[in-house]
Amino acid sequence: MSALRVIAHLDMDAFYASVELLRYPELRGRPVVIGGGRAHQPQWETDPGGGERRRRFATLRGYAGRGVITTATYEARALGVNSAMGMMKAAAKAPDAVLLPVDFDEYRKYSRLFKAAVRALTPQVEDRGIDEIFIDLTEVVGARLPTDEESDPDDAERNVWWCAREVAAELKRAVKEATGLSCSVGLAPNKLIAKIASELDKPDGLTVVTDRDVATRLAPLSVRRLNGVGPKSAAKLARLGIATIGELAQADRAWLVQQFGASYGRWLADAARGIDERPVVTYSEPKSISRETTFERDLHAVRDKAQLTRIFTRLCEQVAADLARKRYVGRTVGIKLRFEDFSTVTRDQTLAAPVGEAAAIRRAAGECLKRVDLARRIRLLGVRIGTLEAVARVPGSSGPAQ
């Protein structure tokens, strides 16, 4: 077995958009953005010339509203359109980009498929979200290595990474066969470097960054590439004359501690040098389960009561379905509202006994809603349930949702 840790970060390529292209293959090669509600659902129409039926897709041209892009195809990104960008701004950059609504149920289905394909090859998987995972390949790679203890250390290390690349290629093929989707894999001695590596050659990349490569591959990159350096930290580093990972690695550790505090300063010093000892965590209990939605226009609690009621009930049903699928019940039900002035309020209620049924969640969430002043228009509504307990089957459900 190899003493060298081999960590992979597998990241699905433009995941939501790629799932949509499986459903609408005629959109391949076109700029496509995902975001907004069902109002942008494709519609069937008949070609007046030949009578052939075809799908008609909405575009960003003339879009008016506050929708935000969830993700975009690489063709759309080439036009300057990116996730988290307002769709009105995106419309100015790419008016002819196709606009599709978000379909989280479909994305979750493909998420389960790709993760199952990976776990069939190796169980050491850390779930990091709907479209990315970390994988500890140390044992898998070690089992494939020759047992020649007399080999040169440099040759031994080369064999490790050659074998790791072979395993990663197998993982990529398994994901492709299970889903029809491509992914990018980064291989490195730790999670920090592996995540950066997976982003270097997207899409459909397979990139190895060893300890020896850190100085050459990572040094020129922006400090924002370090998972843990956000906009505020990057701005402060820029004011201090540090823009790249290489410049950060040259900074004195004690000075970084002085500027950023003991814990974060030490982490910055280590991260810039590619040091990360975190293990791949194969299992962790969720703290809460939630669903929320941002409206295309602000809704009024009285004039739009019927619409709000439907949305509120649907969110509770989605939370209940998530609980059933993951086999949890919860005791703390809460709501989240964001108003037209962007102020946000939350309310929650802890129940005497855990619940999982949509009706029970709806009743508790409704009680929370009564404690909120609804004079202002609402732009976002969310429902969550916490204080979770694992169960064999959620009461009132027909079993875990598929």
C-alpha positions as semicolon CSV with decimal commas, in nm:
position;residue;x (nm);y (nm);z (nm)
1;M;0,000;0,000;0,000
2;S;0,122;0,349;-0,080
3;A;0,210;0,576;0,210
4;L;0,130;0,874;-0,012
5;R;-0,227;1,004;0,021
6;V;-0,422;1,015;-0,305
7;I;-0,728;1,238;-0,289
8;A;-0,963;1,305;-0,580
9;H;-1,214;1,584;-0,621
10;L;-1,482;1,497;-0,875
11;D;-1,688;1,790;-1,002
12;M;-1,968;1,752;-1,255
13;D;-1,930;1,985;-1,554
14;A;-2,195;2,262;-1,567
15;F;-2,416;2,010;-1,391
16;Y;-2,766;2,161;-1,411
17;A;-2,715;2,279;-1,767
18;S;-2,572;1,942;-1,872
19;V;-2,874;1,761;-1,729
20;E;-3,101;1,992;-1,928
21;L;-2,905;1,919;-2,247
22;L;-2,981;1,549;-2,200
23;R;-3,350;1,643;-2,198
24;Y;-3,318;1,894;-2,485
25;P;-3,032;1,769;-2,707
26;E;-3,124;2,019;-2,979
27;L;-2,974;2,290;-2,755
28;R;-2,621;2,144;-2,763
29;G;-2,368;2,402;-2,876
30;R;-2,600;2,694;-2,796
31;P;-2,568;2,937;-2,504
32;V;-2,816;2,823;-2,238
33;V;-2,883;2,964;-1,891
34;I;-3,074;2,796;-1,609
35;G;-3,279;3,006;-1,370
36;G;-3,622;3,139;-1,291
37;G;-3,955;2,963;-1,262
38;R;-4,180;2,743;-1,469
39;A;-4,302;3,038;-1,675
40;H;-4,000;2,973;-1,900
41;Q;-4,090;2,607;-1,964
42;P;-4,036;2,507;-2,329
43;Q;-4,358;2,485;-2,532
44;W;-4,448;2,263;-2,823
45;E;-4,548;2,437;-3,146
46;T;-4,628;2,330;-3,499
47;D;-4,413;2,456;-3,786
48;P;-4,658;2,643;-4,014
49;G;-4,449;2,549;-4,317
50;G;-4,409;2,173;-4,285
51;G;-4,646;2,095;-4,002
52;E;-4,365;1,946;-3,797
53;R;-4,392;1,978;-3,418
54;R;-4,096;2,126;-3,239
55;R;-4,011;2,284;-2,908
56;R;-4,002;2,658;-2,870
57;F;-3,762;2,790;-2,606
58;A;-3,767;3,118;-2,420
59;T;-3,462;3,343;-2,449
60;L;-3,315;3,619;-2,238
61;R;-3,412;3,883;-2,495
62;G;-3,646;4,134;-2,333
63;Y;-3,628;3,964;-1,994
64;A;-3,765;4,182;-1,714
65;G;-3,747;4,070;-1,355
66;R;-3,510;3,998;-1,070
67;G;-3,427;3,638;-1,153
68;V;-3,074;3,516;-1,095
69;I;-2,885;3,265;-1,310
70;T;-2,825;2,934;-1,134
71;T;-2,580;2,805;-1,393
72;A;-2,497;2,834;-1,763
73;T;-2,348;2,625;-2,041
74;Y;-1,989;2,688;-2,140
75;E;-2,111;2,859;-2,459
76;A;-2,304;3,110;-2,244
77;R;-2,005;3,158;-2,014
78;A;-1,796;3,248;-2,317
79;L;-2,034;3,543;-2,366
80;G;-1,968;3,669;-2,013
81;V;-2,273;3,507;-1,850
82;N;-2,210;3,333;-1,517
83;S;-2,395;3,182;-1,223
84;A;-2,531;3,426;-0,962
85;M;-2,556;3,699;-1,229
86;G;-2,887;3,883;-1,253
87;M;-3,076;3,772;-1,562
88;M;-3,142;4,129;-1,676
89;K;-2,767;4,188;-1,681
90;A;-2,717;3,857;-1,859
91;A;-2,981;3,956;-2,115
92;A;-2,773;4,257;-2,211
93;K;-2,469;4,032;-2,273
94;A;-2,642;3,738;-2,440
95;P;-2,999;3,826;-2,546
96;D;-3,033;3,514;-2,763
97;A;-2,926;3,271;-2,489
98;V;-3,194;3,010;-2,418
99;L;-3,360;3,041;-2,077
100;L;-3,471;2,723;-1,898
101;P;-3,635;2,690;-1,555
102;V;-3,463;2,517;-1,264
103;D;-3,568;2,154;-1,205
104;F;-3,408;2,040;-0,880
105;D;-3,591;1,707;-0,875
106;E;-3,420;1,610;-1,201
107;Y;-3,080;1,731;-1,080
108;R;-3,111;1,531;-0,758
109;K;-3,190;1,220;-0,959
110;Y;-2,871;1,254;-1,163
111;S;-2,676;1,342;-0,848
112;R;-2,779;1,011;-0,693
113;L;-2,684;0,827;-1,013
114;F;-2,331;0,965;-1,041
115;K;-2,256;0,916;-0,672
116;A;-2,380;0,556;-0,683
117;A;-2,154;0,491;-0,983
118;V;-1,852;0,620;-0,790
119;R;-1,938;0,428;-0,472
120;A;-1,960;0,107;-0,675
121;L;-1,586;0,145;-0,735
122;T;-1,477;0,289;-0,400
123;P;-1,665;0,355;-0,075
124;Q;-1,439;0,632;0,053
125;V;-1,657;0,918;-0,069
126;E;-1,731;1,252;0,097
127;D;-2,051;1,412;-0,029
128;R;-1,996;1,785;-0,081
129;G;-2,321;1,880;-0,249
130;I;-2,537;1,798;-0,544
131;D;-2,256;1,805;-0,802
132;E;-1,924;1,736;-0,629
133;I;-1,754;1,478;-0,408
134;F;-1,414;1,407;-0,256
135;I;-1,276;1,052;-0,287
136;D;-0,990;0,897;-0,088
137;L;-0,821;0,670;-0,343
138;T;-0,519;0,583;-0,128
139;E;-0,621;0,222;-0,062
140;V;-0,754;0,162;-0,414
141;V;-0,431;0,288;-0,568
142;G;-0,215;0,108;-0,313
143;A;-0,379;-0,225;-0,391
144;R;-0,280;-0,190;-0,758
145;L;0,083;-0,095;-0,702
146;P;0,369;-0,345;-0,743
147;T;0,514;-0,471;-0,412
148;D;0,880;-0,416;-0,508
149;E;1,028;-0,256;-0,196
150;E;1,363;-0,202;-0,372
151;S;1,223;0,041;-0,627
152;D;1,354;0,396;-0,648
153;P;1,140;0,642;-0,440
154;D;1,095;0,867;-0,741
155;D;0,979;0,575;-0,953
156;A;0,745;0,467;-0,673
157;E;0,583;0,811;-0,659
158;R;0,546;0,822;-1,037
159;N;0,376;0,482;-1,023
160;V;0,134;0,610;-0,759
161;W;0,018;0,901;-0,973
162;W;0,013;0,695;-1,293
163;C;-0,211;0,442;-1,118
164;A;-0,423;0,720;-0,966
165;R;-0,479;0,868;-1,311
166;E;-0,588;0,524;-1,434
167;V;-0,840;0,491;-1,149
168;A;-0,968;0,845;-1,208
169;A;-1,023;0,763;-1,577
170;E;-1,229;0,459;-1,468
171;L;-1,437;0,681;-1,240
172;K;-1,502;0,926;-1,523
173;R;-1,613;0,643;-1,752
174;A;-1,843;0,502;-1,482
175;V;-2,006;0,841;-1,430
176;K;-2,048;0,886;-1,805
177;E;-2,206;0,542;-1,845
178;A;-2,442;0,596;-1,551
179;T;-2,556;0,947;-1,641
180;G;-2,446;1,043;-1,990
181;L;-2,267;1,340;-1,830
182;S;-1,904;1,444;-1,814
183;C;-1,711;1,535;-1,502
184;S;-1,370;1,676;-1,416
185;V;-1,138;1,509;-1,166
186;G;-0,848;1,662;-0,976
187;L;-0,590;1,433;-0,815
188;A;-0,363;1,556;-0,537
189;P;-0,217;1,460;-0,197
190;N;-0,497;1,648;-0,016
191;K;-0,847;1,793;-0,051
192;L;-0,739;2,156;-0,086
193;I;-0,518;2,093;-0,390
194;A;-0,752;1,833;-0,541
195;K;-1,039;2,084;-0,552
196;I;-0,823;2,342;-0,729
197;A;-0,691;2,074;-0,968
198;S;-1,041;1,971;-1,074
199;E;-1,106;2,326;-1,196
200;L;-0,789;2,368;-1,401
201;D;-0,885;2,173;-1,715
202;K;-1,264;2,190;-1,729
203;P;-1,470;2,053;-1,890
204;D;-1,402;1,678;-1,892
205;G;-1,063;1,730;-1,728
206;L;-0,833;1,492;-1,544
207;T;-0,556;1,684;-1,369
208;V;-0,281;1,573;-1,133
209;V;-0,116;1,827;-0,902
210;T;0,146;1,674;-0,673
211;D;0,337;1,843;-0,390
212;R;0,615;1,909;-0,639
213;D;0,371;2,084;-0,873
214;V;0,229;2,327;-0,617
215;A;0,485;2,601;-0,683
216;T;0,445;2,591;-1,061
217;R;0,073;2,511;-1,102
218;L;-0,082;2,700;-0,811
219;A;0,150;2,996;-0,755
220;P;0,021;3,205;-1,051
221;L;-0,345;3,154;-0,955
222;S;-0,559;3,410;-0,775
223;V;-0,595;3,366;-0,399
224;R;-0,969;3,330;-0,466
225;R;-0,893;2,980;-0,599
226;L;-0,826;2,871;-0,240
227;N;-1,150;2,729;-0,103
228;G;-1,180;2,941;0,210
229;V;-1,068;3,277;0,071
230;G;-1,381;3,481;0,008
231;P;-1,431;3,826;-0,146
232;K;-1,361;4,016;0,178
233;S;-1,041;3,826;0,255
234;A;-0,924;3,859;-0,105
235;A;-0,990;4,233;-0,097
236;K;-0,789;4,271;0,224
237;L;-0,504;4,064;0,080
238;A;-0,509;4,284;-0,232
239;R;-0,478;4,594;-0,014
240;L;-0,177;4,428;0,146
241;G;-0,020;4,367;-0,197
242;I;-0,106;3,997;-0,228
243;A;-0,304;3,881;-0,530
244;T;-0,177;3,530;-0,611
245;I;-0,128;3,207;-0,421
246;G;0,245;3,232;-0,483
247;E;0,259;3,579;-0,327
248;L;0,062;3,452;-0,029
249;A;0,305;3,160;0,012
250;Q;0,592;3,411;0,036
251;A;0,424;3,605;0,316
252;D;0,554;3,563;0,669
253;R;0,333;3,339;0,882
254;A;0,357;3,563;1,189
255;W;0,261;3,866;0,980
256;L;-0,044;3,684;0,842
257;V;-0,148;3,594;1,196
258;Q;-0,110;3,959;1,294
259;Q;-0,326;4,070;1,000
260;F;-0,594;3,797;1,007
261;G;-0,590;3,646;1,354
262;A;-0,431;3,327;1,481
263;S;-0,655;3,062;1,328
264;Y;-0,723;3,214;0,985
265;G;-0,371;3,354;0,952
266;R;-0,215;3,012;1,009
267;W;-0,462;2,855;0,767
268;L;-0,373;3,108;0,495
269;A;-0,004;3,034;0,538
270;D;-0,061;2,658;0,513
271;A;-0,313;2,673;0,230
272;A;-0,085;2,884;0,011
273;R;0,183;2,616;0,052
274;G;-0,060;2,337;-0,033
275;I;-0,076;2,200;0,323
276;D;-0,406;2,037;0,422
277;E;-0,443;1,740;0,656
278;R;-0,823;1,714;0,654
279;P;-0,950;1,358;0,607
280;V;-1,218;1,254;0,361
281;V;-1,530;1,228;0,579
282;T;-1,748;0,951;0,444
283;Y;-2,058;1,022;0,652
284;S;-2,212;1,312;0,839
285;E;-2,561;1,376;0,972
286;P;-2,746;1,670;0,814
287;K;-2,834;1,948;1,056
288;S;-3,146;2,056;0,870
289;I;-3,337;2,019;0,546
290;S;-3,485;2,320;0,368
291;R;-3,645;2,445;0,049
292;E;-3,685;2,806;-0,062
293;T;-3,781;3,001;-0,371
294;T;-3,730;3,356;-0,498
295;F;-4,029;3,503;-0,683
296;E;-4,016;3,658;-1,027
297;R;-4,198;3,960;-0,877
298;D;-4,263;4,069;-0,519
299;L;-4,583;3,914;-0,385
300;H;-4,829;4,081;-0,149
301;A;-4,964;3,878;0,144
302;V;-5,324;3,988;0,074
303;R;-5,350;4,053;-0,300
304;D;-5,139;3,748;-0,389
305;K;-5,263;3,528;-0,107
306;A;-5,375;3,239;-0,328
307;Q;-5,042;3,222;-0,510
308;L;-4,842;3,248;-0,188
309;T;-5,052;2,974;-0,030
310;R;-4,983;2,738;-0,320
311;I;-4,611;2,809;-0,307
312;F;-4,599;2,773;0,073
313;T;-4,778;2,438;0,059
314;R;-4,552;2,316;-0,221
315;L;-4,238;2,404;-0,022
316;C;-4,370;2,204;0,274
317;E;-4,443;1,910;0,045
318;Q;-4,091;1,926;-0,099
319;V;-3,936;1,931;0,249
320;A;-4,150;1,632;0,345
321;A;-4,039;1,445;0,030
322;D;-3,674;1,520;0,112
323;L;-3,724;1,388;0,465
324;A;-3,886;1,070;0,332
325;R;-3,607;1,011;0,082
326;K;-3,336;1,060;0,342
327;R;-3,537;0,888;0,619
328;Y;-3,550;1,166;0,875
329;V;-3,809;1,339;1,088
330;G;-3,757;1,669;1,270
331;R;-3,879;1,863;1,568
332;T;-3,794;2,224;1,475
333;V;-3,990;2,376;1,187
334;G;-3,895;2,720;1,061
335;I;-3,965;2,973;0,788
336;K;-3,759;3,236;0,610
337;L;-3,890;3,547;0,437
338;R;-3,702;3,812;0,242
339;F;-3,890;4,133;0,174
340;E;-3,882;4,390;-0,106
341;D;-3,621;4,594;0,085
342;F;-3,398;4,281;0,106
343;S;-3,444;4,253;0,483
344;T;-3,474;3,891;0,598
345;V;-3,662;3,743;0,892
346;T;-3,680;3,388;1,026
347;R;-3,914;3,225;1,272
348;D;-3,914;2,871;1,408
349;Q;-4,112;2,649;1,639
350;T;-3,992;2,339;1,829
351;L;-4,259;2,072;1,851
352;A;-4,323;1,821;2,129
353;A;-4,268;1,529;1,891
354;P;-4,082;1,497;1,559
355;V;-4,280;1,520;1,235
356;G;-4,220;1,433;0,872
357;E;-4,555;1,460;0,700
358;A;-4,625;1,758;0,475
359;A;-4,947;1,848;0,658
360;A;-4,775;1,860;0,998
361;I;-4,489;2,068;0,859
362;R;-4,742;2,299;0,692
363;R;-4,931;2,352;1,021
364;A;-4,615;2,432;1,219
365;A;-4,477;2,658;0,944
366;G;-4,813;2,835;0,931
367;E;-4,793;2,908;1,303
368;C;-4,448;3,059;1,247
369;L;-4,587;3,273;0,966
370;K;-4,846;3,423;1,201
371;R;-4,560;3,578;1,401
372;V;-4,435;3,785;1,105
373;D;-4,558;4,131;1,002
374;L;-4,658;4,081;0,637
375;A;-4,720;4,446;0,548
376;R;-4,428;4,452;0,304
377;R;-4,412;4,265;-0,025
378;I;-4,227;3,933;-0,018
379;R;-3,951;3,836;-0,262
380;L;-3,835;3,504;-0,110
381;L;-4,006;3,234;0,095
382;G;-3,846;2,930;0,255
383;V;-3,933;2,639;0,485
384;R;-3,688;2,435;0,690
385;I;-3,692;2,155;0,944
386;G;-3,417;2,083;1,194
387;T;-3,339;1,881;1,509
388;L;-3,344;1,577;1,283
389;E;-3,378;1,213;1,387
390;A;-3,313;0,915;1,161
391;V;-3,603;0,671;1,119
392;A;-3,662;0,351;0,925
393;R;-3,963;0,510;0,754
394;V;-4,120;0,853;0,771
395;P;-4,478;0,833;0,908
396;G;-4,737;0,921;0,647
397;S;-4,505;0,850;0,353
398;S;-4,504;0,554;0,117
399;G;-4,133;0,510;0,178
400;P;-3,829;0,709;0,067
401;A;-3,893;0,916;-0,244
402;Q;-3,708;0,798;-0,549
